[in-house]
Amino acid sequence: MFEITKSDLAGRIGVLHSNHGKIETPAYVPVIHPVRQIIPAKKIREIGFDLVITNAYITMKKFGQNAIKRGIHDIINFDGAVMTDSGGYQVLEYGDVDVAPADMAEFEKGIMTDFAIPLDKPTGYGLSKKKAKSYVSQTLEVAKETLDNSSDNGQIWIGPIQGGEHQELVKNSTKNLVKYGFSMLALGSPVEFMESYEYALLASMIITAKKEMPDAIPLHLFGAGHPLTIPLAVALGCDTFDSASYVLYAKHDRYMEEDKTSRLADIRCFSCTCEVCTKFSPKEILSLESEEKISKIALHNLFAIKAEVDRVKESIHQGRLWEYVMKKMRAHPKLFETIDIFTKNSNYFVSTTPKFKERSIFLFSKEDQYRPEILAFKNTVQKFKTRKKIAVLTKNTTIRPAYLTNEYSILREKFKDSESIQFCFYNPFLGIIPLELSDMYPASHYEMPRKEFVPEDFPTFEKNWNIFFLKNNFNILYISKNDDFLKPFVKILPKGTKRKFF
């Protein structure tokens, strides 16, 4: 059902197989209204969206049993894959719906949706733990019953993860859905988190769920549809994500851009080159009749979302998702808070990030010491052990690897009996780099600014330093007398190791 072809951080390029074709992930899933759709589904397909989501509850209320005769693809006029929400959003908004979960499941089977979601009880944001726990229990009960009674007709049932901000409940919900045998999961209730700008909480929810999921199970995220949040969601491990944002924003004259949303009245010139922005000026769109105006803005918003998904995909292909996400997180102060989630959970990304890449990595600021490629390199250095008793440590060479440089040749000339000396280099981000590992990725495959860094900003360097010198029993460590960065670390050398300057 799901093939992974490439990964970076926890983001994956993959292929979802359905009864109506393949869907490349990460994929934005536009919300289609089964009755009042502003942009025709055929146009959405033409833009490049192979999977859409529509509401099975509204479909049932509008078309009844006739929907089963026609099928959901005919109703919304879409020949690609279709996902259906069973009414969970209506439950979240209004408290309940007048249909039993079992009846809704039968209806979703009958209309032959490709990806079906059981009628869950969303926890939303702000519920007490006790109440949220009861909602999780109810959702799990319905989900299990639905899956147990499903038929093998190629439909993919998606297990809805609930729990809200209560991480323990999210963990329990995910574990049980995996145990039940769902081949795809979806994280519920993030809309209220994003509306409250609680991006850090959302990031923690995603990581909590992903840690309980096998790699082979894709994760859908409800309600994520802005160019700012898409890179965050993908980097944390979401494979698909839906939203009606393209239309909802348009109804309020809100125009999506790469790093923000603008009121159309505040824009003088379009920088976008989509089919809307190249034909109309902001003033011309504002002068249109209401429905046509909404249609034009919504169409642009779809192009903006599609462009963002493509940028994220390309970042994964190029191995630059970390750089891209760090840049996007600086577009809004609340998003910036999620950087701490990346640094505190840095080990979460190590196994899914390639240890070796075709391109050098870029190192800008202290957050980059937590890059998974760097952590993987440090893990290798921690295993390094030598019998040599004298070490020489200096800044990493400008040209790399170090053993091919004039700087290393000069060091060898400076120290007699160089064969018995362990030469090491360092970088504030990478830590200590033994000569023998100086050509290993990324020790010789990075670019960084030529500036002085503050030792206190690099706790990972101190950890790396302590492990390296405890494991290797050097009698003497030589460092440059002009090296200010190393001075605080030299003070914490193990007993028995003398420091000397050159």
C-alpha positions in Angstrom: 0.0 0.0 0.0 2.8 2.5 0.8 6.3 2.6 -0.6 9.0 4.9 0.7 11.5 6.0 -2.0 13.4 8.7 -0.2 13.6 10.4 3.3 15.1 13.3 5.1 14.4 14.1 8.7 11.1 12.3 9.2 9.8 13.5 5.9 9.3 10.8 3.2 8.9 10.8 -0.6 6.6 7.8 -1.1 3.8 6.3 -3.1 0.3 5.5 -1.8 -1.5 2.8 -3.8 -5.3 3.1 -4.0 -8.2 1.8 -6.1 -8.0 4.9 -8.2 -4.3 5.2 -8.8 -1.1 6.2 -7.1 -0.5 9.2 -5.0 3.0 10.6 -4.4 3.6 11.8 -0.9 3.9 14.2 0.7 0.6 15.2 -0.6 -1.8 18.0 0.2 -5.4 16.7 0.0 -7.9 19.5 -1.0 -11.3 19.5 0.7 -14.1 19.2 -1.8 -17.6 20.1 -0.7 -20.0 17.4 -2.1 -22.7 20.0 -2.8 -21.3 23.5 -3.1 -17.8 23.2 -4.6 -16.4 26.6 -5.8 -13.5 25.2 -7.8 -14.5 22.2 -10.0 -12.9 18.9 -8.9 -11.8 18.4 -12.5 -9.8 21.6 -12.3 -8.2 20.5 -9.0 -7.2 17.2 -10.7 -5.8 19.2 -13.6 -3.6 21.3 -11.3 -2.0 18.1 -10.1 -3.9 16.8 -7.0 -4.4 13.1 -7.2 -6.3 12.7 -3.9 -9.1 14.9 -2.5 -11.2 14.6 0.7 -14.9 15.1 0.9 -17.5 14.8 3.7 -19.4 11.5 3.8 -21.9 12.8 6.4 -23.0 15.7 4.2 -23.1 13.4 1.2 -25.4 11.0 3.1 -27.7 13.9 4.1 -27.9 15.3 0.6 -28.0 12.3 -1.6 -29.1 9.4 0.7 -29.1 5.9 -0.8 -28.8 7.4 -4.3 -25.2 8.2 -3.3 -24.5 4.4 -3.1 -25.9 3.9 -6.6 -23.7 6.7 -8.0 -20.6 6.4 -6.0 -18.6 9.3 -4.5 -16.4 9.7 -7.5 -19.4 10.4 -9.7 -21.0 12.7 -7.2 -18.0 15.0 -6.9 -16.9 14.4 -10.5 -13.3 13.3 -9.6 -11.6 10.4 -11.3 -8.6 10.3 -8.9 -8.5 8.9 -5.4 -11.1 10.1 -2.8 -10.8 10.2 1.0 -14.0 10.7 3.1 -14.3 12.3 6.5 -17.2 10.5 8.2 -18.5 13.6 10.1 -15.8 14.0 12.8 -15.5 17.7 12.0 -19.3 18.1 12.5 -19.0 16.3 15.8 -16.2 18.7 16.8 -18.2 21.7 15.7 -21.7 20.7 16.9 -21.1 18.0 19.5 -22.8 15.2 17.7 -24.4 13.9 14.4 -27.6 12.0 13.9 -26.1 8.8 12.5 -24.6 5.7 14.1 -20.9 4.9 13.5 -21.8 1.5 12.1 -24.3 3.0 9.6 -21.7 5.6 8.5 -19.1 2.9 8.0 -21.6 1.0 5.8 -22.3 4.2 3.8 -18.6 4.8 3.2 -18.2 1.3 2.0 -21.2 1.7 -0.3 -20.0 4.9 -2.0 -16.7 3.2 -2.7 -14.4 5.9 -1.2 -10.7 5.0 -1.5 -9.7 6.1 1.9 -12.4 5.9 4.6 -12.3 7.3 8.2 -14.5 5.9 11.0 -16.9 8.2 12.7 -14.6 9.4 15.5 -15.1 11.6 18.6 -12.5 14.4 18.2 -10.9 15.7 21.4 -10.1 19.1 20.0 -8.1 21.4 22.2 -8.7 22.4 25.8 -10.6 19.4 27.1 -9.8 18.0 30.5 -7.8 14.9 30.5 -10.7 12.9 31.9 -13.1 13.9 29.2 -10.4 13.6 26.5 -9.8 10.0 27.7 -13.4 9.1 27.3 -13.4 10.5 23.8 -10.3 8.5 22.9 -11.9 5.3 24.3 -15.1 6.0 22.3 -13.1 6.6 19.1 -11.0 3.4 19.6 -14.1 1.3 20.2 -15.7 2.6 17.0 -12.5 2.3 15.0 -11.9 -1.4 16.0 -15.5 -2.3 15.3 -15.4 -0.6 11.9 -12.1 -2.3 10.9 -13.3 -5.7 12.1 -16.4 -5.4 9.9 -14.7 -3.9 6.8 -14.6 -5.9 3.6 -11.5 -6.6 1.5 -12.5 -4.4 -1.5 -9.4 -2.4 -1.8 -10.6 0.4 0.5 -8.1 1.7 3.0 -9.5 2.5 6.5 -7.7 5.2 8.3 -7.4 5.0 12.1 -8.1 8.4 13.8 -5.7 9.3 16.5 -7.2 11.4 19.3 -5.9 12.8 22.6 -5.3 16.5 21.9 -2.6 18.1 24.0 -2.6 15.1 26.3 0.5 13.3 25.0 -0.1 10.1 27.0 -3.6 9.8 25.4 -2.1 10.4 21.9 0.4 7.7 22.6 -2.2 5.2 23.8 -4.5 6.0 20.9 -1.8 5.4 18.4 -0.6 2.1 19.9 -4.0 0.7 19.9 -4.8 1.6 16.4 -1.6 0.0 15.2 -2.5 -3.1 17.2 -5.9 -3.2 15.6 -4.3 -3.5 12.2 -4.9 -0.1 10.5 -2.7 0.4 7.5 -2.9 4.2 7.7 -3.5 6.6 10.6 -4.6 10.2 10.9 -3.9 12.7 13.6 -7.1 14.4 14.7 -7.9 17.8 16.1 -5.0 19.9 14.9 -7.1 22.7 13.5 -7.8 24.2 16.9 -4.1 24.0 17.7 -3.2 25.9 14.6 -5.9 28.5 15.1 -4.5 29.1 18.5 -0.9 29.2 17.0 0.1 26.3 19.3 2.5 24.9 16.7 4.9 23.5 19.3 2.1 21.5 20.9 1.1 20.2 17.4 4.7 19.2 16.7 4.9 17.3 20.0 1.6 15.5 19.1 3.0 14.4 15.8 6.2 13.1 17.2 4.4 11.3 20.0 2.2 9.5 17.5 5.0 8.8 15.0 7.2 7.1 17.7 4.4 4.5 18.1 4.0 3.8 14.4 6.0 1.4 12.1 7.6 3.2 9.1 5.3 1.3 6.7 2.2 3.1 8.0 1.6 6.5 6.5 0.3 9.4 8.7 -2.4 11.8 7.6 -2.8 15.2 9.4 -6.3 16.8 9.5 -6.6 20.5 8.8 -3.1 21.5 7.7 -3.2 23.6 4.6 -1.0 26.7 4.8 2.5 27.0 3.1 3.9 27.9 6.5 2.8 24.8 8.3 3.3 22.2 5.5 7.2 22.0 5.8 6.8 21.5 9.6 4.2 18.7 9.2 6.2 16.9 6.5 9.6 17.2 8.4 7.9 15.7 11.5 6.6 12.7 9.5 3.2 13.5 8.1 2.7 12.0 4.6 -0.7 13.5 3.7 -2.6 16.5 5.1 -6.0 18.0 4.2 -7.6 21.4 4.5 -10.3 23.6 3.1 -8.0 26.6 3.8 -7.7 27.5 0.1 -11.5 28.4 0.0 -11.9 29.5 3.6 -9.1 32.1 3.3 -10.5 33.2 -0.1 -13.9 34.0 1.5 -12.1 36.6 3.6 -9.9 38.0 0.7 -6.9 36.3 2.2 -4.2 35.6 -0.3 -1.6 32.8 0.5 2.1 33.5 0.0 5.1 31.4 0.7 5.8 32.8 4.2 2.6 34.7 5.1 -1.1 35.4 4.3 -2.0 38.9 3.1 -5.2 40.8 2.7 -5.8 41.2 -1.0 -6.5 44.9 -0.5 -3.0 45.4 1.0 -1.2 43.9 -2.1 -0.2 46.2 -4.9 1.7 43.7 -7.2 1.5 39.9 -7.4 4.9 38.1 -7.2 3.2 34.8 -8.0 3.2 33.6 -11.6 0.2 31.2 -11.4 -2.6 31.5 -14.0 -4.6 33.8 -11.8 -1.9 36.2 -10.8 -0.5 36.6 -14.4 -3.9 37.5 -15.8 -5.3 39.8 -13.0 -4.0 42.6 -10.8 -5.1 42.7 -7.1 -7.4 45.6 -7.9 -9.0 43.7 -10.7 -9.8 40.6 -8.6 -11.2 42.8 -5.8 -13.6 44.4 -8.3 -15.1 41.0 -9.4 -18.5 39.8 -8.2 -18.3 38.0 -4.8 -18.4 34.3 -6.0 -16.0 34.9 -8.9 -13.6 36.8 -6.6 -13.6 34.0 -4.1 -13.0 31.5 -7.0 -10.0 33.4 -8.3 -8.4 33.8 -4.8 -9.1 30.2 -4.0 -7.5 29.0 -7.2 -4.4 31.0 -6.5 -4.3 29.6 -3.0 -4.4 26.1 -4.4 -1.4 26.9 -6.7 0.4 28.4 -3.7 -0.1 25.3 -1.6 0.9 23.0 -4.5 4.1 25.1 -5.0 5.0 24.7 -1.3 4.5 21.0 -1.4 6.8 20.8 -4.4 9.4 22.9 -2.6 9.3 20.5 0.3 9.6 17.5 -2.0 12.6 19.0 -3.7 14.2 19.8 -0.3 13.9 16.1 0.5 15.3 15.0 -2.8 18.3 17.4 -2.3 18.8 16.5 1.3 18.1 20.0 2.5 14.9 19.6 4.4 16.6 20.8 7.7 17.8 24.0 6.1 14.4 24.6 4.5 12.4 24.0 7.7 14.7 26.2 9.8 14.2 29.0 7.3 10.4 28.6 7.4 10.3 28.5 11.2 11.7 32.0 11.2 8.7 33.3 9.3 6.5 33.6 12.4 7.4 33.9 16.2 5.0 31.1 17.1 6.5 28.8 14.5 10.0 29.7 15.8 9.0 28.0 19.0 9.0 24.7 17.3 12.7 24.9 16.7 13.0 23.7 20.3 11.0 20.6 19.4 13.5 19.8 16.7 16.5 20.3 18.9 15.1 18.5 22.0 14.0 15.5 19.9 17.0 15.5 17.6 17.6 11.8 18.0 14.1 11.1 16.6 15.4 12.2 13.1 18.7 10.3 13.0 17.4 6.9 11.7 15.3 8.5 8.9 18.0 10.9 7.7 20.6 9.6 5.3 24.1 9.6 7.0 25.7 10.4 3.6 24.4 12.9 1.1 25.4 14.1 -2.3 25.6 17.8 -1.1 27.3 19.6 1.6 25.2 20.7 4.6 24.9 24.4 5.6 25.6 25.4 9.2 24.3 28.8 10.3 23.5 29.0 14.0 23.6 27.1 17.2 20.4 25.1 16.3 22.4 23.3 13.6 24.5 21.4 16.1 21.4 19.2 16.5 21.2 18.2 12.8 20.8 14.4 12.5 23.7 14.1 10.1 25.9 15.7 12.7 24.6 13.6 15.5 25.3 10.5 13.4 28.9 11.6 12.9 29.3 12.3 16.6 28.0 8.8 17.4 30.8 7.5 15.2 33.4 9.6 16.9 32.3 8.3 20.3 33.4 4.9 19.2 36.8 6.1 18.1 39.7 4.9 20.3 43.5 5.2 20.0 46.5 4.0 22.1 48.4 7.2 21.3 49.2 9.3 24.4 49.7 12.7 22.9 46.9 14.6 21.1 47.0 17.8 19.0 43.7 19.6 18.6 43.1 22.6 16.3 40.4 24.2 14.2 39.2 22.2 11.2 41.0 23.1 8.0 39.6 25.5 5.5 40.2 23.0 2.7 39.0 19.5 3.5 39.7 16.7 4.3 42.4 17.8 6.7 45.0 15.2 5.8 45.4 16.7 2.3 46.1 20.3 3.5 49.2 22.4 4.0 47.9 23.1 7.5 48.2 19.5 8.4 51.7 19.3 6.9 52.8 22.2 9.0 51.5 20.6 12.1 53.4 17.4 11.3 56.6 19.4 10.9 56.0 21.3 14.2 55.6 18.1 16.2 58.4 15.6 16.2 57.6 11.9 16.0 54.2 12.7 14.5 53.4 9.1 14.0 52.9 8.7 17.7 50.6 11.7 17.9 46.9 11.7 17.5 46.0 14.7 15.3 42.5 16.0 15.8 40.5 18.9 14.4 37.3 20.5 15.6 34.3 22.4 14.6 31.8 24.0 17.1 29.0 22.0 15.4 30.7 18.7 14.6 32.8 18.5 17.7 36.1 16.7 17.7 37.2 15.3 14.3 40.0 12.7 14.5 42.3 12.9 11.5 41.3 9.4 10.4 37.6 10.5 10.2 38.2 13.9 8.6 37.0 12.7 5.2 33.8 11.2 6.6 30.5 12.9 5.8 29.9 15.6 6.9 33.3 16.5 8.4 34.6 17.5 5.0 31.2 18.4 3.5 29.9 21.5 5.1 29.8 25.3 4.7 29.6 27.7 7.6 30.0 31.4 8.2 33.5 32.8 9.1 32.6 34.1 12.5 33.5 33.5 16.2 31.1 31.2 18.0 30.3 31.3 21.8 31.3 28.1 23.6 28.3 28.3 25.9 26.0 28.0 22.9 27.3 24.5 22.1 26.4 22.0 24.9 26.7 19.1 22.4 30.4 20.1 22.0 31.0 19.7 25.7 29.3 16.3 25.7 31.4 15.2 22.7 34.5 16.5 24.4 33.9 14.6 27.7 33.2 11.3 26.0 36.2 11.6 23.6 38.8 12.4 26.3 37.4 9.9 28.8 37.6 7.1 26.2 41.1 8.0 25.1 43.6 8.3 27.9 45.9 11.0 26.6 48.8 12.2 28.8 49.1 15.5 26.9 46.8 17.7 24.9 48.2 20.4 22.7 46.0 23.3 21.6 46.7 26.7 20.1 47.3 29.4 22.6 45.1 31.8 20.6 42.1 29.5 20.6 39.4 31.1 22.7 36.7 28.7 21.9 38.5 25.7 23.5 39.6 27.5 26.7 36.5 26.6 28.8 36.6 23.0 27.7 40.3 22.5 28.5 39.5 23.2 32.1 37.4 20.1 32.3 39.9 17.6 30.9 40.1 14.3 32.8 42.7 14.1 35.6 46.0 13.0 34.3 45.7 14.8 31.0 48.0 17.9 30.8 47.3 20.8 28.6 50.0 22.5 26.6 49.9 25.3 24.1 51.7 25.7 20.8 
